[in-house]
Amino acid sequence: MHRRPRLTLLACLTLAGCSSAVPVAPLPAATATVCRAVPWPSSVGGRPLTETTPADPSVRAWGDPAIVARCGGAALAPTTTQCLDVDGVGWIPQELSDGIRFTTFGTDPTIEVLVPAAYSPEALLLPAFRAAAATLPRNGLECR
């Protein structure tokens, strides 16, 4: 499994408290047609949709502190890392200093869901992303 650079997005979100839009950087493959047409949920864990900057169809945010979802990551390679099957969608969790990143497993491209530490248990928010993940092409990998 490849190593990802430390994510500072959640730290940026807390600094943007005076702005109404959440700053979110799209992922590299965000321009993929499938990412531009993802059916994002209208709410996550009872938290309403929040504006993002830039406004991009491949990213969404909910609540304050923001739960952020981004489509367009590279497919994950086979791994021995824990994989959670939530409603038929595989998710690889990665602890961050300020929350957890969940990345779809078995899709290409991937969806990342960034959940701040303020929400617990974080995995209970994942069912909201089932429809979004179901629109992504499968690559044959599944949680075991």
PyMOL commands that place a pseudoatom at each C-alpha (Angstrom):
pseudoatom trace, name=CA, resn=MET, resi=1, chain=A, elem=C, hetatm=0, pos=[0.000, 0.000, 0.000]
pseudoatom trace, name=CA, resn=HIS, resi=2, chain=A, elem=C, hetatm=0, pos=[1.350, 3.416, -0.865]
pseudoatom trace, name=CA, resn=ARG, resi=3, chain=A, elem=C, hetatm=0, pos=[1.848, 6.145, 1.678]
pseudoatom trace, name=CA, resn=ARG, resi=4, chain=A, elem=C, hetatm=0, pos=[-0.249, 9.290, 1.364]
pseudoatom trace, name=CA, resn=PRO, resi=5, chain=A, elem=C, hetatm=0, pos=[0.879, 12.749, 2.402]
pseudoatom trace, name=CA, resn=ARG, resi=6, chain=A, elem=C, hetatm=0, pos=[-0.520, 13.951, 5.712]
pseudoatom trace, name=CA, resn=LEU, resi=7, chain=A, elem=C, hetatm=0, pos=[-3.891, 15.521, 5.168]
pseudoatom trace, name=CA, resn=THR, resi=8, chain=A, elem=C, hetatm=0, pos=[-4.251, 19.053, 6.464]
pseudoatom trace, name=CA, resn=LEU, resi=9, chain=A, elem=C, hetatm=0, pos=[-7.721, 19.656, 5.063]
pseudoatom trace, name=CA, resn=LEU, resi=10, chain=A, elem=C, hetatm=0, pos=[-9.508, 19.288, 8.382]
pseudoatom trace, name=CA, resn=ALA, resi=11, chain=A, elem=C, hetatm=0, pos=[-7.157, 21.799, 9.981]
pseudoatom trace, name=CA, resn=CYS, resi=12, chain=A, elem=C, hetatm=0, pos=[-7.958, 24.239, 7.176]
pseudoatom trace, name=CA, resn=LEU, resi=13, chain=A, elem=C, hetatm=0, pos=[-11.658, 23.741, 7.800]
pseudoatom trace, name=CA, resn=THR, resi=14, chain=A, elem=C, hetatm=0, pos=[-11.401, 24.859, 11.404]
pseudoatom trace, name=CA, resn=LEU, resi=15, chain=A, elem=C, hetatm=0, pos=[-9.572, 28.022, 10.347]
pseudoatom trace, name=CA, resn=ALA, resi=16, chain=A, elem=C, hetatm=0, pos=[-12.355, 28.910, 7.921]
pseudoatom trace, name=CA, resn=GLY, resi=17, chain=A, elem=C, hetatm=0, pos=[-14.930, 29.472, 10.660]
pseudoatom trace, name=CA, resn=CYS, resi=18, chain=A, elem=C, hetatm=0, pos=[-15.626, 33.030, 9.546]
pseudoatom trace, name=CA, resn=SER, resi=19, chain=A, elem=C, hetatm=0, pos=[-16.341, 31.979, 5.963]
pseudoatom trace, name=CA, resn=SER, resi=20, chain=A, elem=C, hetatm=0, pos=[-19.644, 30.470, 4.919]
pseudoatom trace, name=CA, resn=ALA, resi=21, chain=A, elem=C, hetatm=0, pos=[-18.043, 28.109, 2.371]
pseudoatom trace, name=CA, resn=VAL, resi=22, chain=A, elem=C, hetatm=0, pos=[-15.753, 25.215, 3.314]
pseudoatom trace, name=CA, resn=PRO, resi=23, chain=A, elem=C, hetatm=0, pos=[-12.443, 25.193, 1.380]
pseudoatom trace, name=CA, resn=VAL, resi=24, chain=A, elem=C, hetatm=0, pos=[-11.998, 21.785, -0.268]
pseudoatom trace, name=CA, resn=ALA, resi=25, chain=A, elem=C, hetatm=0, pos=[-9.374, 20.797, -2.819]
pseudoatom trace, name=CA, resn=PRO, resi=26, chain=A, elem=C, hetatm=0, pos=[-10.748, 18.400, -5.483]
pseudoatom trace, name=CA, resn=LEU, resi=27, chain=A, elem=C, hetatm=0, pos=[-8.861, 15.132, -5.988]
pseudoatom trace, name=CA, resn=PRO, resi=28, chain=A, elem=C, hetatm=0, pos=[-6.781, 14.499, -9.160]
pseudoatom trace, name=CA, resn=ALA, resi=29, chain=A, elem=C, hetatm=0, pos=[-9.414, 12.505, -11.081]
pseudoatom trace, name=CA, resn=ALA, resi=30, chain=A, elem=C, hetatm=0, pos=[-12.289, 14.778, -10.030]
pseudoatom trace, name=CA, resn=THR, resi=31, chain=A, elem=C, hetatm=0, pos=[-12.839, 15.710, -13.654]
pseudoatom trace, name=CA, resn=ALA, resi=32, chain=A, elem=C, hetatm=0, pos=[-13.902, 12.133, -14.420]
pseudoatom trace, name=CA, resn=THR, resi=33, chain=A, elem=C, hetatm=0, pos=[-17.470, 12.143, -15.710]
pseudoatom trace, name=CA, resn=VAL, resi=34, chain=A, elem=C, hetatm=0, pos=[-18.556, 9.768, -12.948]
pseudoatom trace, name=CA, resn=CYS, resi=35, chain=A, elem=C, hetatm=0, pos=[-17.271, 12.150, -10.240]
pseudoatom trace, name=CA, resn=ARG, resi=36, chain=A, elem=C, hetatm=0, pos=[-19.113, 15.088, -11.720]
pseudoatom trace, name=CA, resn=ALA, resi=37, chain=A, elem=C, hetatm=0, pos=[-22.405, 13.144, -11.544]
pseudoatom trace, name=CA, resn=VAL, resi=38, chain=A, elem=C, hetatm=0, pos=[-22.141, 11.553, -8.067]
pseudoatom trace, name=CA, resn=PRO, resi=39, chain=A, elem=C, hetatm=0, pos=[-25.515, 11.617, -6.243]
pseudoatom trace, name=CA, resn=TRP, resi=40, chain=A, elem=C, hetatm=0, pos=[-24.343, 13.152, -2.984]
pseudoatom trace, name=CA, resn=PRO, resi=41, chain=A, elem=C, hetatm=0, pos=[-26.688, 12.910, 0.026]
pseudoatom trace, name=CA, resn=SER, resi=42, chain=A, elem=C, hetatm=0, pos=[-28.620, 16.025, 1.049]
pseudoatom trace, name=CA, resn=SER, resi=43, chain=A, elem=C, hetatm=0, pos=[-27.648, 15.449, 4.689]
pseudoatom trace, name=CA, resn=VAL, resi=44, chain=A, elem=C, hetatm=0, pos=[-25.158, 13.283, 6.585]
pseudoatom trace, name=CA, resn=GLY, resi=45, chain=A, elem=C, hetatm=0, pos=[-25.908, 12.219, 10.144]
pseudoatom trace, name=CA, resn=GLY, resi=46, chain=A, elem=C, hetatm=0, pos=[-28.607, 14.894, 10.282]
pseudoatom trace, name=CA, resn=ARG, resi=47, chain=A, elem=C, hetatm=0, pos=[-26.148, 17.619, 9.243]
pseudoatom trace, name=CA, resn=PRO, resi=48, chain=A, elem=C, hetatm=0, pos=[-27.160, 19.826, 6.302]
pseudoatom trace, name=CA, resn=LEU, resi=49, chain=A, elem=C, hetatm=0, pos=[-25.207, 20.380, 3.119]
pseudoatom trace, name=CA, resn=THR, resi=50, chain=A, elem=C, hetatm=0, pos=[-22.699, 23.243, 3.330]
pseudoatom trace, name=CA, resn=GLU, resi=51, chain=A, elem=C, hetatm=0, pos=[-21.228, 25.256, 0.448]
pseudoatom trace, name=CA, resn=THR, resi=52, chain=A, elem=C, hetatm=0, pos=[-17.668, 24.489, -0.656]
pseudoatom trace, name=CA, resn=THR, resi=53, chain=A, elem=C, hetatm=0, pos=[-15.057, 26.603, -2.334]
pseudoatom trace, name=CA, resn=PRO, resi=54, chain=A, elem=C, hetatm=0, pos=[-14.359, 26.069, -5.058]
pseudoatom trace, name=CA, resn=ALA, resi=55, chain=A, elem=C, hetatm=0, pos=[-17.891, 24.988, -5.923]
pseudoatom trace, name=CA, resn=ASP, resi=56, chain=A, elem=C, hetatm=0, pos=[-17.235, 21.683, -7.672]
pseudoatom trace, name=CA, resn=PRO, resi=57, chain=A, elem=C, hetatm=0, pos=[-19.617, 18.771, -8.306]
pseudoatom trace, name=CA, resn=SER, resi=58, chain=A, elem=C, hetatm=0, pos=[-16.955, 16.263, -7.201]
pseudoatom trace, name=CA, resn=VAL, resi=59, chain=A, elem=C, hetatm=0, pos=[-16.859, 17.556, -3.603]
pseudoatom trace, name=CA, resn=ARG, resi=60, chain=A, elem=C, hetatm=0, pos=[-19.422, 18.190, -0.882]
pseudoatom trace, name=CA, resn=ALA, resi=61, chain=A, elem=C, hetatm=0, pos=[-19.444, 19.136, 2.807]
pseudoatom trace, name=CA, resn=TRP, resi=62, chain=A, elem=C, hetatm=0, pos=[-22.002, 18.792, 5.611]
pseudoatom trace, name=CA, resn=GLY, resi=63, chain=A, elem=C, hetatm=0, pos=[-22.244, 20.325, 9.072]
pseudoatom trace, name=CA, resn=ASP, resi=64, chain=A, elem=C, hetatm=0, pos=[-19.864, 22.261, 11.280]
pseudoatom trace, name=CA, resn=PRO, resi=65, chain=A, elem=C, hetatm=0, pos=[-17.186, 21.081, 11.726]
pseudoatom trace, name=CA, resn=ALA, resi=66, chain=A, elem=C, hetatm=0, pos=[-17.547, 19.884, 8.153]
pseudoatom trace, name=CA, resn=ILE, resi=67, chain=A, elem=C, hetatm=0, pos=[-17.748, 16.270, 7.079]
pseudoatom trace, name=CA, resn=VAL, resi=68, chain=A, elem=C, hetatm=0, pos=[-16.126, 16.399, 3.634]
pseudoatom trace, name=CA, resn=ALA, resi=69, chain=A, elem=C, hetatm=0, pos=[-16.509, 13.982, 0.714]
pseudoatom trace, name=CA, resn=ARG, resi=70, chain=A, elem=C, hetatm=0, pos=[-14.364, 14.065, -2.413]
pseudoatom trace, name=CA, resn=CYS, resi=71, chain=A, elem=C, hetatm=0, pos=[-14.583, 11.874, -5.518]
pseudoatom trace, name=CA, resn=GLY, resi=72, chain=A, elem=C, hetatm=0, pos=[-11.588, 11.327, -7.783]
pseudoatom trace, name=CA, resn=GLY, resi=73, chain=A, elem=C, hetatm=0, pos=[-8.902, 9.454, -5.877]
pseudoatom trace, name=CA, resn=ALA, resi=74, chain=A, elem=C, hetatm=0, pos=[-6.810, 6.720, -7.445]
pseudoatom trace, name=CA, resn=ALA, resi=75, chain=A, elem=C, hetatm=0, pos=[-8.055, 3.165, -6.886]
pseudoatom trace, name=CA, resn=LEU, resi=76, chain=A, elem=C, hetatm=0, pos=[-6.543, 1.498, -3.827]
pseudoatom trace, name=CA, resn=ALA, resi=77, chain=A, elem=C, hetatm=0, pos=[-4.341, -1.549, -4.388]
pseudoatom trace, name=CA, resn=PRO, resi=78, chain=A, elem=C, hetatm=0, pos=[-4.957, -4.878, -2.649]
pseudoatom trace, name=CA, resn=THR, resi=79, chain=A, elem=C, hetatm=0, pos=[-4.190, -4.477, 1.039]
pseudoatom trace, name=CA, resn=THR, resi=80, chain=A, elem=C, hetatm=0, pos=[-4.175, -6.288, 4.354]
pseudoatom trace, name=CA, resn=THR, resi=81, chain=A, elem=C, hetatm=0, pos=[-5.401, -3.115, 6.079]
pseudoatom trace, name=CA, resn=GLN, resi=82, chain=A, elem=C, hetatm=0, pos=[-8.740, -3.373, 7.845]
pseudoatom trace, name=CA, resn=CYS, resi=83, chain=A, elem=C, hetatm=0, pos=[-11.612, -3.001, 5.393]
pseudoatom trace, name=CA, resn=LEU, resi=84, chain=A, elem=C, hetatm=0, pos=[-15.124, -2.187, 6.579]
pseudoatom trace, name=CA, resn=ASP, resi=85, chain=A, elem=C, hetatm=0, pos=[-18.110, -3.442, 4.587]
pseudoatom trace, name=CA, resn=VAL, resi=86, chain=A, elem=C, hetatm=0, pos=[-20.923, -0.962, 5.189]
pseudoatom trace, name=CA, resn=ASP, resi=87, chain=A, elem=C, hetatm=0, pos=[-24.121, -1.745, 3.278]
pseudoatom trace, name=CA, resn=GLY, resi=88, chain=A, elem=C, hetatm=0, pos=[-22.149, -3.498, 0.532]
pseudoatom trace, name=CA, resn=VAL, resi=89, chain=A, elem=C, hetatm=0, pos=[-19.554, -0.728, 0.135]
pseudoatom trace, name=CA, resn=GLY, resi=90, chain=A, elem=C, hetatm=0, pos=[-15.939, -1.379, 1.144]
pseudoatom trace, name=CA, resn=TRP, resi=91, chain=A, elem=C, hetatm=0, pos=[-14.187, 1.376, 3.111]
pseudoatom trace, name=CA, resn=ILE, resi=92, chain=A, elem=C, hetatm=0, pos=[-10.560, 1.614, 4.238]
pseudoatom trace, name=CA, resn=PRO, resi=93, chain=A, elem=C, hetatm=0, pos=[-10.235, 3.776, 7.387]
pseudoatom trace, name=CA, resn=GLN, resi=94, chain=A, elem=C, hetatm=0, pos=[-7.124, 5.829, 8.062]
pseudoatom trace, name=CA, resn=GLU, resi=95, chain=A, elem=C, hetatm=0, pos=[-6.706, 7.690, 11.332]
pseudoatom trace, name=CA, resn=LEU, resi=96, chain=A, elem=C, hetatm=0, pos=[-5.622, 11.305, 11.002]
pseudoatom trace, name=CA, resn=SER, resi=97, chain=A, elem=C, hetatm=0, pos=[-4.489, 13.654, 13.732]
pseudoatom trace, name=CA, resn=ASP, resi=98, chain=A, elem=C, hetatm=0, pos=[-7.874, 15.388, 13.636]
pseudoatom trace, name=CA, resn=GLY, resi=99, chain=A, elem=C, hetatm=0, pos=[-10.296, 12.671, 12.507]
pseudoatom trace, name=CA, resn=ILE, resi=100, chain=A, elem=C, hetatm=0, pos=[-10.614, 9.716, 10.157]
pseudoatom trace, name=CA, resn=ARG, resi=101, chain=A, elem=C, hetatm=0, pos=[-10.420, 9.411, 6.383]
pseudoatom trace, name=CA, resn=PHE, resi=102, chain=A, elem=C, hetatm=0, pos=[-12.550, 6.645, 4.861]
pseudoatom trace, name=CA, resn=THR, resi=103, chain=A, elem=C, hetatm=0, pos=[-11.729, 5.683, 1.257]
pseudoatom trace, name=CA, resn=THR, resi=104, chain=A, elem=C, hetatm=0, pos=[-13.882, 3.423, -0.892]
pseudoatom trace, name=CA, resn=PHE, resi=105, chain=A, elem=C, hetatm=0, pos=[-12.234, 0.096, -1.638]
pseudoatom trace, name=CA, resn=GLY, resi=106, chain=A, elem=C, hetatm=0, pos=[-12.963, -1.694, -4.904]
pseudoatom trace, name=CA, resn=THR, resi=107, chain=A, elem=C, hetatm=0, pos=[-13.894, 1.417, -6.892]
pseudoatom trace, name=CA, resn=ASP, resi=108, chain=A, elem=C, hetatm=0, pos=[-12.011, 3.385, -9.517]
pseudoatom trace, name=CA, resn=PRO, resi=109, chain=A, elem=C, hetatm=0, pos=[-11.984, 6.298, -8.913]
pseudoatom trace, name=CA, resn=THR, resi=110, chain=A, elem=C, hetatm=0, pos=[-12.490, 6.414, -5.147]
pseudoatom trace, name=CA, resn=ILE, resi=111, chain=A, elem=C, hetatm=0, pos=[-14.515, 8.557, -2.792]
pseudoatom trace, name=CA, resn=GLU, resi=112, chain=A, elem=C, hetatm=0, pos=[-12.841, 9.907, 0.344]
pseudoatom trace, name=CA, resn=VAL, resi=113, chain=A, elem=C, hetatm=0, pos=[-14.941, 10.868, 3.331]
pseudoatom trace, name=CA, resn=LEU, resi=114, chain=A, elem=C, hetatm=0, pos=[-13.140, 13.009, 5.897]
pseudoatom trace, name=CA, resn=VAL, resi=115, chain=A, elem=C, hetatm=0, pos=[-14.787, 12.886, 9.313]
pseudoatom trace, name=CA, resn=PRO, resi=116, chain=A, elem=C, hetatm=0, pos=[-13.602, 15.270, 12.048]
pseudoatom trace, name=CA, resn=ALA, resi=117, chain=A, elem=C, hetatm=0, pos=[-12.875, 13.817, 15.486]
pseudoatom trace, name=CA, resn=ALA, resi=118, chain=A, elem=C, hetatm=0, pos=[-15.958, 15.656, 16.819]
pseudoatom trace, name=CA, resn=TYR, resi=119, chain=A, elem=C, hetatm=0, pos=[-18.156, 12.900, 15.323]
pseudoatom trace, name=CA, resn=SER, resi=120, chain=A, elem=C, hetatm=0, pos=[-18.150, 9.482, 16.979]
pseudoatom trace, name=CA, resn=PRO, resi=121, chain=A, elem=C, hetatm=0, pos=[-18.547, 6.707, 16.048]
pseudoatom trace, name=CA, resn=GLU, resi=122, chain=A, elem=C, hetatm=0, pos=[-17.468, 7.941, 12.638]
pseudoatom trace, name=CA, resn=ALA, resi=123, chain=A, elem=C, hetatm=0, pos=[-18.372, 4.796, 10.686]
pseudoatom trace, name=CA, resn=LEU, resi=124, chain=A, elem=C, hetatm=0, pos=[-22.074, 5.379, 11.458]
pseudoatom trace, name=CA, resn=LEU, resi=125, chain=A, elem=C, hetatm=0, pos=[-21.992, 8.202, 8.892]
pseudoatom trace, name=CA, resn=LEU, resi=126, chain=A, elem=C, hetatm=0, pos=[-20.911, 5.940, 5.999]
pseudoatom trace, name=CA, resn=PRO, resi=127, chain=A, elem=C, hetatm=0, pos=[-24.361, 4.563, 5.012]
pseudoatom trace, name=CA, resn=ALA, resi=128, chain=A, elem=C, hetatm=0, pos=[-25.212, 8.059, 3.738]
pseudoatom trace, name=CA, resn=PHE, resi=129, chain=A, elem=C, hetatm=0, pos=[-22.611, 7.556, 0.980]
pseudoatom trace, name=CA, resn=ARG, resi=130, chain=A, elem=C, hetatm=0, pos=[-23.891, 4.196, -0.302]
pseudoatom trace, name=CA, resn=ALA, resi=131, chain=A, elem=C, hetatm=0, pos=[-25.699, 5.639, -3.346]
pseudoatom trace, name=CA, resn=ALA, resi=132, chain=A, elem=C, hetatm=0, pos=[-22.699, 7.827, -4.241]
pseudoatom trace, name=CA, resn=ALA, resi=133, chain=A, elem=C, hetatm=0, pos=[-20.274, 4.889, -4.027]
pseudoatom trace, name=CA, resn=ALA, resi=134, chain=A, elem=C, hetatm=0, pos=[-22.644, 2.638, -6.005]
pseudoatom trace, name=CA, resn=THR, resi=135, chain=A, elem=C, hetatm=0, pos=[-22.273, 4.896, -9.071]
pseudoatom trace, name=CA, resn=LEU, resi=136, chain=A, elem=C, hetatm=0, pos=[-18.494, 4.358, -9.257]
pseudoatom trace, name=CA, resn=PRO, resi=137, chain=A, elem=C, hetatm=0, pos=[-17.041, 1.678, -11.549]
pseudoatom trace, name=CA, resn=ARG, resi=138, chain=A, elem=C, hetatm=0, pos=[-15.944, -1.467, -9.676]
pseudoatom trace, name=CA, resn=ASN, resi=139, chain=A, elem=C, hetatm=0, pos=[-12.393, -2.774, -10.080]
pseudoatom trace, name=CA, resn=GLY, resi=140, chain=A, elem=C, hetatm=0, pos=[-12.926, -6.322, -8.780]
pseudoatom trace, name=CA, resn=LEU, resi=141, chain=A, elem=C, hetatm=0, pos=[-11.498, -5.820, -5.271]
pseudoatom trace, name=CA, resn=GLU, resi=142, chain=A, elem=C, hetatm=0, pos=[-13.678, -6.413, -2.219]
pseudoatom trace, name=CA, resn=CYS, resi=143, chain=A, elem=C, hetatm=0, pos=[-13.360, -6.390, 1.560]
pseudoatom trace, name=CA, resn=ARG, resi=144, chain=A, elem=C, hetatm=0, pos=[-12.417, -9.769, 2.999]
for i in range(1, 144): cmd.bond("trace and resi %d" % i, "trace and resi %d" % (i + 1))
show_as sticks, trace
zoom trace
